[in-house]
């Protein structure tokens, strides 16, 4: 499941950080001393990469985590009011950032998000500086029996805020299944751990370093997705295809796939509907049997690669995926494009043409790709919705 995949970095870092925390005292003195500077080094890298790759939400998470780490290290947060204000409002601010769409770092909308973060931090500072009377009535109030919280110095309201945000982010992660929400979840967990172990230097260093590693992994994974995955279909793009072809050895088959009459369909029903067609075709190609891998080549063209299979072995799988697409009814909602909105949705048959070539009759991957492209045009000339070699 994809949700397990996006949660895996968080789980691995959690296990590693807990193990390191338990065995910290057994580290060599030189390593232990150097570890004190690790959060600042990782913070600098996180800030650099988030700005470079234009990831505003990860930038804000990095800044908030760094400020919390410094504040706890300098004992700026008193165990009562200061810690309670930050502990209640900081997770809520993180949740707000996760709910907002990505706006980048330097766009006009990004500066609006920057302003929201700054205003929120200023509000926290004002509350800790002025300590209005209602703070004790609400934030410092014990809502449950004290005996349930005798294991921690953190007020009950802080734990309630943290648990609420944690559950909300879990639900958001189940819906989105993305690395940014995972990073936000990780920062909230570390925030609660830091507040609980506020005066423990080793815990601050270990858990903060783990959170910054998670943020770095998230921004690098996002940059990889931008470079290698097609944004519209979610399939690996041409760059990923080139790397795949570079690593092929021995016998393999390449299939070039083209959506039939796509330009006419796009002109008639609109680009939004055309995009839905490409997504549908990509989803079917992704499920191609026989160990094939699907890539978006460009426009309405896709590529299938079958390592270890010649044409005779790969052709039945190409036929199978062609038939699957042809037999899948595509529902057209003309309200998103076309000449007139329709009160009723109608269906259309989407078909693809496929050209096959293998390495047995071609000396290189480039030659095989070109031969598959020629076979594709042969399929189109023979009437489309067929596989040709």
Buried (B, 14 or more C-beta within 10 A) or exposed (E): EEBEEBBEBBEBBBEBBBEBBEEBEEEEEEEBEEBEEBBBEBBEBBBEBBBEBBBBBBBBBBBBBBBBBBBBBEEBBEEBBBBBBBBBBBBBBBBBBBEBEBBBBEEEEBBEBBEBBEEBBEEBEEBBEEBEEEBEEEBBEEEEEEEEBEEBBBBBBBBBBBEEBBEBBEEBBEEBBBBBBBBBBBBBBBBBBBBBBBEBEBBBBBBBBBBBBBBBBBBEBBBEBEEBBBEEBEBBBBEBBEEBBEEBEEBBBBBBBBBBBBEEBBEBBBEBBBBBBBBBBBBBBBEBEBEBBBBBBEEBBBBBBBBBBBBEBBBEBBBBBBEBBBEBEBEBBBBBBBEEEEEEEEEEEBBBBBBBBBBEEBEEBEEBBBBBBBBBBBBBEEEBBBBBB
